[in-house]
Amino acid sequence: MSYFRKKKIDEPKSRHMMERHLTAKDLIVLGLGAIVGTGIFVITGTAAANTAGPALSLSFVLAAVVIILSGLCFAEFAARIPVIGGPYAYMSVVFGEFIGWMTGWLVLCEFFLAVSSVASGWSGYVHGFLDGLDLPFPQALSAAYYPAQGTYVDIIAVLVLLLVTWLVSLEAKQALRLNGIMLFVKFGLIAIFVVLGMFYMKTDNWQPFLPKGFGGVLQGAGLVYFAFLGFDSVSMAAEEVIEPQKNVPRGIIGSIIISTILYIIVTLVLTGMVPYTSLNVKDPVAFAMRFVGHKNIGALISIGAIMTLLTVCISMMYSLSRMVYALAKDGLLPQSLARLDPKRHNPKRATWILGVLTMIFAGIFPLQVLAEITNLSALVYLFMMAVGILKIRKDMGKPAHGEFQVPLVPIVPILSMLMCVLLMTQLSKATWIVFVIWTIIGWLIYVFYGHAHSIMNEEIKEEIR
């Protein structure tokens, strides 16, 4: 049987179906919850200090262009193929099951490592806050496994993922409601920083604006690209969305546009307040407030960052569990992972299994090198999404009236592919080696398990009969 058998868009109703109750507003909250967090509270400082300087705002613009181009492709697929699974489902329809599985495997890598790494970053904020209060914390429980430094497990990262897993195992509306509350707090903190920070901006701090030339801007874009990952989490919720053909595209485009505007504004204010050479810190936004003499505001922002980085973990864990659910529902992973909780109608078992695995990674394994795989995995499958737009237009023509469609085809998809390749070239050789290993593991799982257990086998047998 072919590895490239194609998934049907109009599938019969599955016994595994979730309730449709999410709106476009819910999806924008989900997307912003996943996107706005580490990019503003963590990455801006180190990226400005080590790569682009004040021109980091241009790096965000460049990265946003790549994301927006990819988001347009996502939006058309979401409108034409409004089923759960996101890129996995889209590529299965267009290119066949094997390409769909490999795409899903890359998405799993992205979300899994993102959840683990964000939890580790969250733990770092907590430890920094405790250190500021002179509250001791056991060395053995303070960081990932590294006996030479006396650390064995990052217990705070484990505990936060335990909380996140429990929240995501609840009804989707409840998890996203908390996400929305935290998002409101997050935006409030950002507003305080921007409004107050504007009074302390000095144009001298923007000189030189391009300390490392355009090469620094490009390198910065390769780094801050990570800050935008999470917009694809919106497409994972398709089976729980009211009118997914309309609301999923709105959620994707809306969350990208809002987050892009925020990143640019915060970067300009941050580099205007503090010389970029001084921003190589883990808490740049809070540091900037302390730098201009507002220690209390800085402490408030630190507490808020600790609270609101939870939204990134919640959104990513939600999307990760839905991705596994979609793959298991199609038989490419054990179907027990697609079993829905009879009361809450969500994949509770898959959520808890994934939660335990992310706890292990975040608590024990150093993820500095593996975290870079998140960027590469995303860039590769977004490249494939752009190719998919060209293929679906060739095979199925333009979208129906009322459905979102990518403008200027084939120009926009080709630009998306070129921009993805450009950012891929900024990643290290070690990252590519680990990526190849991850890809081979995914191929072996499909060959020795997924292909034989796929529900497409049953469909083919029924057609033969």
N, C-alpha and C positions, 0 to 999 in steps of 0.2 A: 504494500500500500504506500502511496506517495507521501513524502514528508511535506509536500506543498499543497495538500488538500485544503480547500478554503472554507472558512467559517461562514455560515449563512447569517445574513442580517436579520431576516424574519424567522427567528427560531421559535419553536413551540414553547409554551409556558413551562418553565422548569418547576420542579417541586421545591427548589431552593429559590424563593423569591422574597425580596425585602419590601417593606412598605414605602410608598412614595409620599414624602411629606416635607421635602426640602425645597426652598424657593431660591431665586437668584440672589437675594440678600444673604441667605444662609451660605451660599457658595462663595460669595465675595468675602464673607467673614472667614470661611474655611481657608480660602486662598491667602488672604492677608495674614491670617494666623500662622500659616506655614512660611510665608515669605518674610514678613517684617519681624525681625528679631535679631539674629546673629549678625545680619548685614549692617544694621545701624549700631547695635550695642557692642560689637566685638570687632568686625572686620575693618571698619572705616579707619581706625587708628593705625593698625599695623600696615594696611595697604598704602595709606598716605605716607607713612614714614619710610617704608622700604621700597616702594615702587614709583608711584606717580606724583607724590607731593600734592600741592593744591589742585593739580589737574586730575585728581582722582574723580572729580565730578564728571570729567570727560570719559573716564574709564567706566563709570556707571552708565553714561549715555551709550557708549559702545556696547557694553554688556546688555543694556536694555534693548538696543536695536536687535541683537541676536534673539533675545527672549521674545520680543514682540513679533518678529518674523515667525518664530516657532509657535507662538501663541495663536497667530492667525491660522496656521496649519492645524493646530489642535482644535480650534473653534469649528472649522469646517468638518473635521472628522467627528467631533462631538455632536454636531447637528445631524450629520448623515448616518452615523452609527451610534445612536444613543443607548449603548449598553454598558454594563459595568466592565471594568478591566482596562479602560484607558488605552494607551498605546498598544498593549497586548491584543486587545480586541480589534483595534483598527488595522493593525498589520496582519492579523489572522484573516480578516476579510479580504484585504487587498493582495497580499503576497502568499498567504497560506499558513498552515499551522506551525511549521518549523520556524519561519521568520517571526511569526507572532510570539512563539514561546521565547525565542532568544531576546526579543524586545522586552517581553515581560520580565525576563531574567535580569536584564540591565536595570529595569525600573525597581525591581526588588533590591538590587545592590544599592541603588541610589537612596531609597527610603530607609533601608535597614541601617546603612552606615550613617545617614543623616540623623536618624533618631539617636543612635548611640553617641555620635560625636557631639550633638547638641546637649545631651544629658551630661557629658563630660565637661563641656563648656559651662553649663549651668552650675555644676559642682564647683568649678573654679571661681565663679562669682561669689558663691556662698562662702568658700574658704577665704577669699579676699575680704569679704565683709566681716567674718569672724576674726580674722587677723587684725582688722582695723579696730575691733572692740577689745583686743588682747585676750580673746577667749581661745584657750588651747584646744587642739583637736588631735586625737591619737594618730601618730605618724603612719602606723601600719594600715590605717583605714582611710587615708587621705588621698590616695592616688592609685593609678593602675599598677599592675604587678611589676615591681622592680626591686628585688631584694637588696641590691647594692645600695639603694637609697633608703631602705627600710620600709618600703610601701608594698602592700600586697593586694589591696582591693579598695576601689573608690566607693565607699559605702553610701555616700550621699547621692552619687549618680544612680546606684542601684535602687535606693529608696524613692527617688523622684520618678524613675521608670515604673516602679511598682504602683505609685499613685496614678501615673498617666495610663497605665494598662487598665487599671480598675475603672477609671473615668471613661475610657474608650469602649470598655465592655458594656457600659450602660447604653440606653437608647441614644441613637445618634443626636437627636434634638437636645438631650441633656448635656452631652459632651460639648456640642457646639454652642450651647447657651453659655456654659462656663468660658468657652473659648471667646465668645463675644464680649463677656464682661471683662476678661483680661485684655482683650484687644482695645476696649475703651480706655482702660487704665494706661496701656502702652501708648496710645495716641495722645492722651493727656500729658504724659511725661515728655513726649517728643515736642508737643506744642509749647510746654514750659521752657524746654531747652532752646527751641528756635526763637521764641519771642524775647526771652531774657538774653540769649546769646547774641542777638543782633546788636545790642547796645555795647558789646565788647569786641566787635569785629574791627580788625585793623587791616587796611589794604596792603600794608607792608608785609603782612604774613603770607600774602599771595605771591610774593616775589622771591625767587623766580617761580612763575606759574608752571613751567615745564622743566623741572630740574634735571630730568633724565630724558627729555625729548619725547617724541611720539612713541619710542620704544618703551618708555616707562608707562605711558598711557595704555599701550597694548598689553604689557605685562600685568598692569593693574586690573585690566578688564578680565584677564584670565583668572585672576584671584577672586575678584568680587562677583564673578559669574555665579559663584556658590550662593551669594546673597539672594539671588532671584529664584533658586530652586524651591519648589513647593507649589508653584502655580499649577503644575500638572496634577496636584492632588485633587483639584476640582473635578477632573474627568473621572476619577475613581468612584465618585458618588452617584454616577448616572442612574443606577437602578433605584436610588432613593429620592430622585428629583421629580418634582411636578413639572410637566412639559419640558423634558430634558433637551429637546431640539432647540428650544429658545433659551432656557435658563442656564444650561452648561456653558455655551459660548459667552453669555453675558458675565458669568462668574469668572471665566478665564481672563477675558479682556479687561474687565473692571478691576480685578485684583492686580494685574500687571501694571496698568496705567497709574493707579493710586500709589503703589509701592515705588515705582520709578520716580514720581514727583517727590515723594518723601526722601528717598535716598539722595537725590541731587541737592535738595534744600539743606538737609542735615550736613552733608559733606562740605558745602560752601560755608555754612556757619561754623562748623568745627575747625576747618583750616583757617578761617578768618580770625577765630578766637585764639588759637594756639599755633605756634610755629610747627610746621609739619614734622620737623626733625625730633620734636618732643612727644610725638603721638604714638610711639611704639609701646603701647600699654594694652592691657586686657580689657580695661573699662574706659575707652576714650571719651565717651559722652560725660560720664561722671567726673573723669579726670579734668575735662575742660572747665567744668564748673568750679572744681577746687582750684584750678589754675588762676581763675579770675577772682578768687576770694570767696566764693559761695559754697562753703563746705557743707552746709546743711542741705542745700539743693542737690549737691553732689551725692550726699548720703541718701536722699530721697530717691534720686534716679537709680542708685545702686539697688535699693530695695525693690523698686519697680521693675528693674531689669531682671532681678532674680524671680519675681513673680510672673512676669509676662513672657519670659523665655519658655515657660510651660506651654504657651499656646503653640509654639513651633513643634514641641514634642507631641502634643495632642493631635495636631493636624497631620503630622508625618506618620504617627502610629495608626491613626484612623485610615489613612490612605494605604499604608503597608498591609493592614489586615484585609482591606477590600481587594487589594491586588492578589493576595494569596487566595482569598475566597473565590475570585474569578477564575484563577488557574485551576483550583481544586474542583470547582463546579464543572469544568470542562474535562476533568479526568487527568490533567497533566501533573497534578500533585494528588496525594491521597484524598479521596472525597470526604473523609471524615473532617477535613479542614473546612469544608463548605457547609457543614451542619450548622443550622441556625438555632439560636436559643428560642424555645417555644414561646417565651413570654415577651422578649424584647425584639425578636426577629432580626438579630444581627449575628455575625460569625464569632460568637463568644470564645469558642474553643481555639480558633485560629489566633484570635487576639491575645489570649493568655500564653499560648505557645511562643508566639513572636515576642511577647513582652519578656518572657524568661530569657530568650536568646539575646535580646538587646541588653538586658541587665548584665548578662555574662560579658558581652563585648565591652559595654561601657564601664563595668566595674573592674575588669581584670586586664583587658588587652589595650596597650597603647595604640591609638588610632591615627597618629600623625600621618603616616604614609597611606594607610587605607582610606583616610578621609578624602585624599586627592582623587581616589577612584570614583567618588561621587560625581565630581565634575566631568570626568571622562565618560563615565557611563551615560550621563545625561546628554552630553554632546553627541555621542554616537547614535543614541536612539532618536534624538531630535533631528539629526541628519536623515535618518531613515524615514521619519515622519514627513519631511519635505519631499523626499523621493516618492513617498506614498501618495502625496497630493497629485503629482504628475501622473501616477499610475491609475488612481481612481478617476481622474478626469478623462483619461484615455479609455478606460473600460466602461465607465458609467455615465460619462458626460458631466454637465454642470449640475449643481445642487438644485433641488426643486424650489419653486417659488416660496419665499418665506424662510428658507433655510440659510444660515450664514455661509458665505462663500469667500474664499481667499481672493483678494483683488489682484489684477495684473499677473495672472498665471500665463506663462511659466516663470516670469521674472522674479516674483517674490519667493517661490520655493527654491529657485537656483541661488538667489542671494542668501537665503537661509542656510543652504548647504555650504556655500563658500565661507560664510561667517563662522559656522561651526568648525570647519576645518582650520580656519585661522586661529581660533582659540585652542583647538587640540594641539597645535604645534607649540604652544606655550608650556605644555606639561612635560614632566621629567621622564627619562627613560625607565626609571624604577616603577613609575605609575603605569606605564604601558606594559611592563612585564607582568605586574600583578593583574592588570586588566585582562591580558591574554589568558592567564591561569583561570581567572573567574569565568571567562567565556568558555574555555574547554570544559570546566565542571558543568556548566549549563548544558552544553552539547551532550555530554555523557548522560546526564539525567534524562534528557529527552529521548535519546537513543535506547537506553536500557529500561526506562519506565514510562515516560510520558506517551510515546508513540503507541505502545501496546495497550495502555489503559485509557486512551482518549475516548470520549463519548462519540467522536466521529466514526469510530469503528462500528458502533452499534447502528449509527445512521446509515452507514454504507451497507451493512448487512440487511437492514430493512428495505433499502432501495433494491437490492439484488432479489429479495423475496418478492 
